[in-house]
Amino acid sequence: MSEPEPAVPRGGHLLIIGAARSGLAAARLGVARDYRVSLRDDHLAPQELAERLDGLPVEIVRESSLPADVDLLVPSPVIPPRHPLVARALELGIPVHSEPDFARAWFRGSVLAVSGSNGKTTTTLLAEAVLRACGLTATACGNVGHPFSLVALRADQPAWAVLEISSYQLELSRCLQARCGLLLNISEDHLARHGDMEGYLEAKWRLTTQLTPDGCLVVNGGDPLLAPRAWNLGCRVRAFRTGPGPAEAHVDEAGLWLAGQDGGPFIRAGEPRLIGAHNLENLAAVLLAARDLELDLATVRRAMLDFAPVEHRIETVAERAGVRWINDSKATNADSTAKALAGFPPGGVILLAGGEAKTDEYRAVEELVLRHVRELVVFGRDGGIIGDWFQGKLPVHRVEGLESAVELAAGLARSGDVVLLSPMCASFDQFANFEERGSRFRDWVRALPEGGFVKRP
């Protein structure tokens, strides 16, 4: 259930820390709502910061101490609670809120919030599509699309904000008042920020405190970390899971089943345009949210079958000479890659992996890699860590960059193979973000010689 106040103060001196997307959006919303807005960024020179503000009437804060008259502090998601200014504000009792919290204070509609380790973007965009198909205005925002503050700034606000929210944002969220919250899964991620799995789980679990009094939690009833906690909540809980066990929606080899409906699966395996069993779980989560909102399930089903795969998530970018090239650049951890691999036939995958590693062990994905992958091509700063783990277990090829990995994979591939970019790593060693990595992969694949093959180096 929702935590009580403190609510976001209306008016006064707003200090924003961090001038990335969400920080700049919060600054625009603050100016429009008559706050006195200040902005500090630890990494940008004043001139560059002024350029980003582009004439917005915001005071640039240079000193390292907290201004004495601050009424509200909003840090960008990358700013941790231990940041000196955030820690000092919390010590003094000055309200500190996440950017989604701040936006929610000025948003008149309802919120459907999506979190978890994997599948958030697909599920968020799917929920937006379903709501729209059912005749409701809805906008995906947060970590996908626009920051929530820009949605709250609109004169024509939608009835629904479908909010993809991260553990970073949930740490300082207190007032989201979500009508429905979706917790998809938990796997190892962001441990540098949260310290350990318990800290990461606690941050994600804060979503359960951010519901309206009549709100609903949709949860993965098969997740060993989430399920034991879910049944002890005071709110309404709807669970989905893969395989048998207590749940309202089940996923198996036949498809997605909904309790109380006869005549076979609600959606049969192979019907959706989304690939993989993990995407049937994403469909199940949205289906249970739709049932809780009493939407027309026939319309929901049609919208789900029409929904196209998300860019950079198991996205087919080319099929040449019988070889499918798949862009899964969004897979920045091993669990996400495991879910992608499970959607392809055994033994026919050439896997491209590497970048900035989040772990040095790949035990959780090893079985799936050995079952599905015929050749492993590693690249980037920490590709060698992945290569070392699998060396001697299957053929491993090491190259410096992704472009070289594409060229090598083209030489290894034969008709019927899948070349899968699913890096298991962050992208920041060689790219600005996973989107740039996926876009460059797409360009390099499409630039291959006609027929799709090149000579092996």
Backbone torsions as a table, in degrees:
resi	resn	phi	psi	omega
1	MET	NA	165.9	-176.5
2	SER	-70.4	142.3	172.6
3	GLU	-72.8	151.9	174.9
4	PRO	-67.8	179.4	174.4
5	GLU	-47.3	164.1	29.3
6	PRO	-84.2	134.5	173.8
7	ALA	-79.6	166.7	176.9
8	VAL	-70.2	124.6	178.6
9	PRO	-59.7	138.6	177.9
10	ARG	-96.5	103.1	-180.0
11	GLY	95.4	172.2	-178.5
12	GLY	101.6	-160.7	-175.8
13	HIS	-94.1	113.4	179.1
14	LEU	-101.3	122.9	174.7
15	LEU	-108.3	124.6	177.8
16	ILE	-109.8	134.4	177.5
17	ILE	-112.8	118.2	-180.0
18	GLY	106.6	123.6	-175.0
19	ALA	-110.8	37.7	171.9
20	ALA	-86.8	-163.8	-172.7
21	ARG	-54.1	-53.3	-173.7
22	SER	-70.5	-35.8	178.3
23	GLY	-64.2	-44.5	178.3
24	LEU	-65.9	-37.4	178.2
25	ALA	-65.2	-41.5	177.5
26	ALA	-63.5	-37.0	177.5
27	ALA	-62.6	-43.4	179.0
28	ARG	-63.4	-43.0	178.3
29	LEU	-64.8	-41.7	179.6
30	GLY	-61.4	-44.3	177.9
31	VAL	-61.5	-43.8	-178.6
32	ALA	-65.4	-25.8	-178.8
33	ARG	-101.3	18.8	170.4
34	ASP	68.8	27.3	167.7
35	TYR	-78.4	157.0	162.9
36	ARG	-87.5	114.2	-168.5
37	VAL	-106.7	130.5	171.7
38	SER	-120.0	152.9	-177.5
39	LEU	-138.1	134.4	175.0
40	ARG	-128.7	139.8	173.7
41	ASP	-135.5	127.6	-174.7
42	ASP	-75.0	-12.8	-170.6
43	HIS	-119.0	-7.6	-177.4
44	LEU	-108.5	137.9	172.8
45	ALA	-68.3	152.9	-178.7
46	PRO	-53.0	-39.0	-178.8
47	GLN	-65.3	-43.4	179.1
48	GLU	-66.3	-37.7	177.6
49	LEU	-64.2	-42.1	178.2
50	ALA	-62.9	-37.6	178.3
51	GLU	-64.3	-39.4	178.7
52	ARG	-66.3	-34.3	-179.5
53	LEU	-72.1	-25.0	172.0
54	ASP	50.5	48.9	175.9
55	GLY	86.8	-3.2	178.0
56	LEU	-64.2	131.5	-176.4
57	PRO	-73.4	78.2	-177.7
58	VAL	-127.1	135.0	177.7
59	GLU	-81.6	131.5	178.3
60	ILE	-89.9	122.7	-178.4
61	VAL	-93.5	124.7	-179.0
62	ARG	-105.5	-30.3	-175.5
63	GLU	-70.9	154.2	-176.3
64	SER	-87.2	-7.7	179.6
65	SER	-93.5	160.2	-180.0
66	LEU	-75.9	124.8	176.5
67	PRO	-55.2	141.9	-171.0
68	ALA	-68.9	-25.2	-172.2
69	ASP	-105.3	20.9	-179.1
70	VAL	-69.5	132.1	177.4
71	ASP	-101.8	-20.8	-175.8
72	LEU	-156.7	135.6	177.8
73	LEU	-120.6	130.2	178.1
74	VAL	-124.4	104.2	177.2
75	PRO	-87.4	148.5	172.2
76	SER	-65.1	159.2	-176.0
77	PRO	-57.1	-32.8	-177.7
78	VAL	-74.3	-11.0	179.7
79	ILE	-85.8	115.0	-177.1
80	PRO	-78.9	160.3	177.5
81	PRO	-58.6	-21.9	-179.9
82	ARG	-81.9	-3.7	175.7
83	HIS	-54.6	137.1	-173.2
84	PRO	-53.1	-41.8	-178.7
85	LEU	-71.5	-38.0	177.3
86	VAL	-66.7	-46.2	180.0
87	ALA	-60.9	-39.5	-180.0
88	ARG	-67.2	-41.7	178.3
89	ALA	-62.1	-43.6	178.3
90	LEU	-63.0	-39.2	179.2
91	GLU	-62.8	-37.7	-177.9
92	LEU	-85.5	-3.8	-179.0
93	GLY	80.1	15.4	175.9
94	ILE	-76.8	130.4	-178.4
95	PRO	-58.0	129.7	175.7
96	VAL	-121.6	122.8	-176.8
97	HIS	-132.9	150.3	173.6
98	SER	-69.2	161.7	175.7
99	GLU	-59.8	-40.6	175.0
100	PRO	-61.4	-37.5	174.5
101	ASP	-57.2	-49.3	-178.0
102	PHE	-61.2	-43.6	178.3
103	ALA	-63.4	-40.6	-177.2
104	ARG	-60.8	-32.0	179.6
105	ALA	-61.8	-22.0	-176.6
106	TRP	-117.3	10.8	179.2
107	PHE	-104.6	128.1	-172.9
108	ARG	-90.2	-15.6	-175.0
109	GLY	-88.3	-161.3	179.5
110	SER	-101.4	157.4	-178.5
111	VAL	-119.7	132.0	166.8
112	LEU	-113.4	115.4	-173.2
113	ALA	-107.9	136.4	-177.0
114	VAL	-122.4	128.8	174.5
115	SER	-144.3	174.3	-174.7
116	GLY	142.3	176.4	-179.6
117	SER	-83.0	-36.5	-176.8
118	ASN	-138.1	148.3	176.5
119	GLY	89.7	2.7	-174.8
120	LYS	-62.2	-47.4	-175.0
121	THR	-66.3	-46.7	177.8
122	THR	-57.5	-46.5	-177.0
123	THR	-66.9	-38.9	178.7
124	THR	-62.6	-47.6	-179.4
125	LEU	-69.2	-33.9	175.6
126	LEU	-64.1	-45.1	178.8
127	ALA	-61.9	-40.7	176.1
128	GLU	-59.1	-45.4	-178.9
129	ALA	-63.9	-40.0	-179.9
130	VAL	-66.0	-46.1	178.9
131	LEU	-60.2	-43.3	179.5
132	ARG	-64.6	-40.8	179.5
133	ALA	-62.5	-28.8	179.6
134	CYS	-88.2	11.9	173.4
135	GLY	87.6	12.9	-179.9
136	LEU	-104.5	144.4	174.0
137	THR	-79.1	133.2	-175.6
138	ALA	-151.0	144.8	178.4
139	THR	-134.3	124.6	172.8
140	ALA	-74.6	137.5	-176.3
141	CYS	-155.4	-175.2	-177.3
142	GLY	89.5	-121.6	-179.7
143	ASN	-78.9	-1.6	174.0
144	VAL	-129.8	141.1	-178.5
145	GLY	72.1	-135.0	-176.9
146	HIS	-91.2	151.9	168.6
147	PRO	-57.6	149.2	-178.6
148	PHE	-56.8	-34.5	-178.2
149	SER	-60.2	-34.0	178.9
150	LEU	-71.3	-31.0	175.2
151	VAL	-68.7	-42.2	178.7
152	ALA	-66.8	-22.2	-179.3
153	LEU	-78.3	-19.3	-175.0
154	ARG	-68.4	141.3	173.9
155	ALA	-70.8	-33.7	179.4
156	ASP	-101.1	63.7	-178.2
157	GLN	-60.5	141.3	177.0
158	PRO	-72.7	164.8	176.5
159	ALA	-68.7	-28.6	-176.9
160	TRP	-131.2	134.0	165.1
161	ALA	-104.6	119.8	177.5
162	VAL	-98.7	106.1	-164.6
163	LEU	-105.2	114.1	168.8
164	GLU	-83.0	118.9	-172.9
165	ILE	-127.4	135.4	-175.0
166	SER	-95.0	169.3	175.0
167	SER	-62.8	-33.3	177.9
168	TYR	-59.8	-43.7	-178.1
169	GLN	-74.7	-35.3	-177.8
170	LEU	-67.4	-26.4	-179.6
171	GLU	-53.3	-37.6	-175.0
172	LEU	-115.4	15.9	178.3
173	SER	-89.1	133.6	-178.7
174	ARG	-132.0	-19.4	-167.3
175	CYS	-133.1	35.1	-176.5
176	LEU	-69.6	-32.2	178.4
177	GLN	49.5	55.7	-179.9
178	ALA	-79.1	133.9	175.5
179	ARG	-71.6	-29.0	178.5
180	CYS	-147.5	133.3	176.5
181	GLY	-119.7	134.7	-179.4
182	LEU	-115.3	119.2	174.9
183	LEU	-110.7	108.3	-167.2
184	LEU	-83.6	-42.2	-174.1
185	ASN	-178.4	166.3	175.5
186	ILE	-136.5	125.7	172.0
187	SER	-143.0	168.6	-172.8
188	GLU	-59.2	121.5	179.5
189	ASP	-166.5	151.3	172.7
190	HIS	54.9	34.0	-178.3
191	LEU	-71.1	-24.7	176.6
192	ALA	-62.7	-32.8	179.5
193	ARG	-81.5	-43.7	-170.5
194	HIS	-98.5	-6.4	174.2
195	GLY	92.9	-50.7	179.1
196	ASP	-159.9	179.6	-177.4
197	MET	-63.0	-34.1	179.5
198	GLU	-64.3	-42.3	177.7
199	GLY	-64.9	-39.9	178.1
200	TYR	-64.9	-45.8	178.4
201	LEU	-60.9	-42.0	-179.8
202	GLU	-61.7	-40.0	178.7
203	ALA	-63.4	-45.4	178.4
204	LYS	-64.2	-40.1	-175.8
205	TRP	-66.2	-17.4	177.4
206	ARG	-60.4	-19.4	175.6
207	LEU	-57.9	-32.4	-178.5
208	THR	-69.0	-16.8	177.4
209	THR	-91.5	0.5	-171.8
210	GLN	-110.7	23.3	-177.9
211	LEU	-97.6	154.9	172.4
212	THR	-68.5	163.3	-179.2
213	PRO	-56.7	-30.1	178.2
214	ASP	-102.0	17.9	-173.8
215	GLY	-75.9	164.7	-176.5
216	CYS	-124.3	139.1	172.2
217	LEU	-105.3	124.0	171.1
218	VAL	-101.0	124.8	-170.8
219	VAL	-137.0	151.6	175.1
220	ASN	-75.8	102.9	-177.1
221	GLY	-73.9	-6.1	176.6
222	GLY	-101.5	-1.0	-180.0
223	ASP	-81.0	123.1	-173.9
224	PRO	-66.3	-20.6	178.6
225	LEU	-90.6	-35.1	-177.1
226	LEU	-84.1	-42.7	-171.3
227	ALA	-57.9	-45.0	-177.9
228	PRO	-61.1	-29.6	-179.7
229	ARG	-80.9	-31.1	-167.8
230	ALA	-65.4	-37.3	-172.7
231	TRP	-74.7	-9.1	-179.6
232	ASN	-99.6	6.6	-179.7
233	LEU	-78.4	155.0	178.3
234	GLY	-85.9	-9.6	-177.3
235	CYS	-91.3	176.4	176.1
236	ARG	-73.7	129.0	-177.4
237	VAL	-120.7	130.1	173.3
238	ARG	-120.8	126.5	-173.4
239	ALA	-114.5	144.7	169.2
240	PHE	-122.1	161.6	177.9
241	ARG	-166.0	160.5	169.9
242	THR	-93.7	127.8	179.7
243	GLY	88.0	-178.8	-176.4
244	PRO	-71.4	160.9	179.9
245	GLY	134.8	170.3	-176.7
246	PRO	-67.9	116.3	179.7
247	ALA	-170.6	155.6	179.0
248	GLU	-89.1	-23.3	176.5
249	ALA	-132.1	134.6	-178.1
250	HIS	-123.2	144.8	174.1
251	VAL	-115.7	132.1	172.5
252	ASP	-145.0	-168.8	-176.3
253	GLU	-63.0	-25.3	-179.6
254	ALA	-79.2	-24.8	-179.4
255	GLY	143.1	-148.2	-177.3
256	LEU	-108.3	121.3	-178.0
257	TRP	-108.7	141.4	178.7
258	LEU	-118.4	125.3	-179.4
259	ALA	-58.1	138.3	178.1
260	GLY	89.5	-2.9	178.4
261	GLN	-113.3	128.4	179.6
262	ASP	-98.3	170.5	173.0
263	GLY	93.4	19.3	177.6
264	GLY	104.3	-176.2	-177.9
265	PRO	-62.7	149.1	173.9
266	PHE	-63.2	-41.6	173.2
267	ILE	-134.1	127.3	-179.5
268	ARG	-83.8	147.8	175.3
269	ALA	-56.5	135.0	-179.0
270	GLY	92.3	-15.0	178.7
271	GLU	-73.4	-45.3	-176.0
272	PRO	-71.1	157.8	173.4
273	ARG	-75.9	-19.5	175.2
274	LEU	-73.7	136.8	-175.4
275	ILE	-98.4	137.7	167.8
276	GLY	105.6	149.2	179.5
277	ALA	-63.2	-33.2	179.9
278	HIS	-63.1	-31.4	177.8
279	ASN	-73.5	-26.6	171.1
280	LEU	-64.1	-34.8	174.5
281	GLU	-65.2	-40.6	177.3
282	ASN	-62.5	-40.9	176.3
283	LEU	-62.5	-40.5	179.8
284	ALA	-62.2	-41.1	-179.8
285	ALA	-62.0	-45.7	179.9
286	VAL	-68.5	-37.3	177.8
287	LEU	-59.2	-43.4	179.7
288	LEU	-68.6	-35.6	173.7
289	ALA	-62.9	-43.0	179.3
290	ALA	-63.1	-41.2	177.7
291	ARG	-63.1	-41.6	179.8
292	ASP	-63.6	-33.3	179.4
293	LEU	-85.6	3.3	177.5
294	GLU	59.5	39.7	175.2
295	LEU	-80.2	158.8	179.6
296	ASP	-70.4	116.9	-171.5
297	LEU	-72.6	-26.1	175.4
298	ALA	-65.7	-40.5	176.7
299	THR	-67.7	-40.2	177.7
300	VAL	-59.0	-44.7	-178.7
301	ARG	-62.3	-45.0	179.5
302	ARG	-60.7	-42.2	-179.8
303	ALA	-64.2	-38.2	-179.9
304	MET	-66.9	-39.6	179.6
305	LEU	-70.8	-28.2	179.9
306	ASP	-82.0	-17.0	-171.1
307	PHE	-68.7	128.6	-178.3
308	ALA	-88.5	152.6	177.9
309	PRO	-58.1	151.4	-179.7
310	VAL	-78.7	142.3	176.2
311	GLU	-57.9	136.2	177.8
312	HIS	72.8	7.7	176.1
313	ARG	-127.3	99.9	-178.4
314	ILE	49.8	49.3	-175.9
315	GLU	-98.4	120.9	175.5
316	THR	-73.3	120.0	-177.7
317	VAL	-105.3	-19.8	178.6
318	ALA	-166.9	154.1	169.0
319	GLU	-136.6	110.2	-172.0
320	ARG	-134.8	130.9	-179.7
321	ALA	53.3	36.0	178.0
322	GLY	80.0	5.7	180.0
323	VAL	-106.5	127.5	176.7
324	ARG	-93.5	130.7	177.9
325	TRP	-107.5	121.4	-172.8
326	ILE	-117.3	127.5	177.5
327	ASN	-97.6	107.0	176.1
328	ASP	-121.8	44.1	-176.3
329	SER	-60.0	-23.5	-178.5
330	LYS	-70.7	-11.8	179.3
331	ALA	-76.9	89.9	-176.7
332	THR	-99.1	7.2	173.7
333	ASN	-142.3	166.6	-173.0
334	ALA	-66.7	-35.8	-178.7
335	ASP	-63.7	-38.3	178.4
336	SER	-65.1	-39.9	176.5
337	THR	-65.5	-38.3	177.5
338	ALA	-58.5	-43.3	179.8
339	LYS	-65.2	-37.3	177.8
340	ALA	-66.0	-46.1	-178.0
341	LEU	-60.5	-36.3	-177.1
342	ALA	-62.5	-17.3	-178.6
343	GLY	-88.3	1.5	-176.7
344	PHE	-120.6	154.9	-179.1
345	PRO	-63.6	148.7	179.6
346	PRO	-63.3	143.1	168.7
347	GLY	82.8	-3.2	-174.5
348	GLY	-118.1	19.9	-176.5
349	VAL	-107.2	132.3	166.5
350	ILE	-102.8	112.1	-172.5
351	LEU	-97.8	128.6	173.7
352	LEU	-105.1	121.0	-174.2
353	ALA	-142.3	146.2	176.5
354	GLY	149.6	176.0	-176.4
355	GLY	133.6	-140.2	175.1
356	GLU	-93.1	108.3	-175.2
357	ALA	-70.3	144.4	175.2
358	LYS	-101.4	-5.6	-179.9
359	THR	-154.2	166.0	175.4
360	ASP	-116.2	13.2	175.6
361	GLU	-138.0	144.2	-171.4
362	TYR	-128.5	35.5	-178.9
363	ARG	-61.6	-38.4	-174.9
364	ALA	-65.6	-27.4	-177.5
365	VAL	-105.8	-4.4	-171.3
366	GLU	-60.1	-45.4	-177.1
367	GLU	-60.2	-43.6	-179.8
368	LEU	-68.8	-39.0	177.8
369	VAL	-61.4	-47.2	-177.3
370	LEU	-67.6	-29.0	179.2
371	ARG	-78.1	-38.9	-169.3
372	HIS	-103.5	-25.5	-170.6
373	VAL	-97.5	128.6	175.5
374	ARG	-91.9	-37.3	-179.2
375	GLU	-137.1	136.0	178.3
376	LEU	-113.6	124.8	176.8
377	VAL	-113.7	119.8	-178.5
378	VAL	-111.1	146.9	-175.7
379	PHE	-148.4	172.1	173.4
380	GLY	82.7	-179.3	-173.1
381	ARG	-56.0	-44.1	-174.1
382	ASP	-113.2	16.6	176.5
383	GLY	-57.0	-32.1	179.8
384	GLY	-62.3	-30.2	177.8
385	ILE	-63.7	-43.9	178.3
386	ILE	-66.9	-44.2	179.4
387	GLY	-58.7	-42.4	179.9
388	ASP	-63.4	-37.8	-178.8
389	TRP	-63.7	-39.2	-174.6
390	PHE	-99.8	-1.8	-179.8
391	GLN	-59.2	132.4	-178.8
392	GLY	86.3	-10.9	179.7
393	LYS	-100.7	-25.4	174.7
394	LEU	-162.1	166.3	179.8
395	PRO	-63.6	126.8	-179.4
396	VAL	-119.3	131.1	178.7
397	HIS	-120.6	135.0	-174.9
398	ARG	-116.9	127.8	176.2
399	VAL	-134.7	169.2	-175.4
400	GLU	-80.1	-49.6	-173.0
401	GLY	-126.2	170.8	-177.2
402	LEU	-65.0	-37.1	179.8
403	GLU	-60.8	-42.3	177.1
404	SER	-65.1	-34.9	177.9
405	ALA	-64.0	-39.9	178.0
406	VAL	-62.7	-47.0	-178.8
407	GLU	-62.8	-41.3	179.2
408	LEU	-66.4	-42.6	179.9
409	ALA	-62.1	-36.4	178.4
410	ALA	-62.3	-34.9	178.3
411	GLY	-75.9	-26.2	179.7
412	LEU	-83.5	-27.3	-169.3
413	ALA	-73.7	150.0	172.0
414	ARG	-134.8	164.1	-176.2
415	SER	-53.5	132.9	-177.8
416	GLY	97.8	-11.8	179.5
417	ASP	-78.5	162.3	169.5
418	VAL	-119.1	126.6	170.6
419	VAL	-99.8	115.4	-171.5
420	LEU	-115.8	113.8	167.6
421	LEU	-83.4	105.2	177.4
422	SER	-142.3	85.0	-157.4
423	PRO	-70.1	-22.6	-176.0
424	MET	63.8	11.1	-173.7
425	CYS	-143.4	157.1	169.5
426	ALA	-67.8	166.3	-170.6
427	SER	-103.5	-3.9	-162.2
428	PHE	-72.4	-8.6	177.7
429	ASP	-70.6	-30.3	-175.5
430	GLN	-132.0	-9.7	-175.5
431	PHE	-138.0	161.0	179.4
432	ALA	-69.1	-32.2	-177.2
433	ASN	-168.6	176.4	-178.1
434	PHE	-67.9	-26.7	178.1
435	GLU	-64.5	-44.7	177.9
436	GLU	-63.7	-41.3	178.4
437	ARG	-59.0	-45.9	-179.9
438	GLY	-66.2	-38.9	179.8
439	SER	-66.3	-41.0	178.6
440	ARG	-66.4	-40.0	176.2
441	PHE	-57.7	-46.9	179.8
442	ARG	-58.7	-45.0	-179.4
443	ASP	-63.4	-44.2	-177.4
444	TRP	-67.2	-37.2	178.1
445	VAL	-64.7	-45.1	-176.7
446	ARG	-71.7	-16.6	178.1
447	ALA	-89.7	-1.6	178.9
448	LEU	-62.1	153.1	178.5
449	PRO	-57.0	152.2	179.5
450	GLU	-51.7	132.4	-175.0
451	GLY	101.6	-22.6	171.5
452	GLY	88.2	-4.2	-174.9
453	PHE	-114.1	146.1	170.9
454	VAL	-129.2	166.0	177.9
455	LYS	-70.2	142.4	176.2
456	ARG	-66.4	139.1	176.5
457	PRO	-60.3	NA	NA
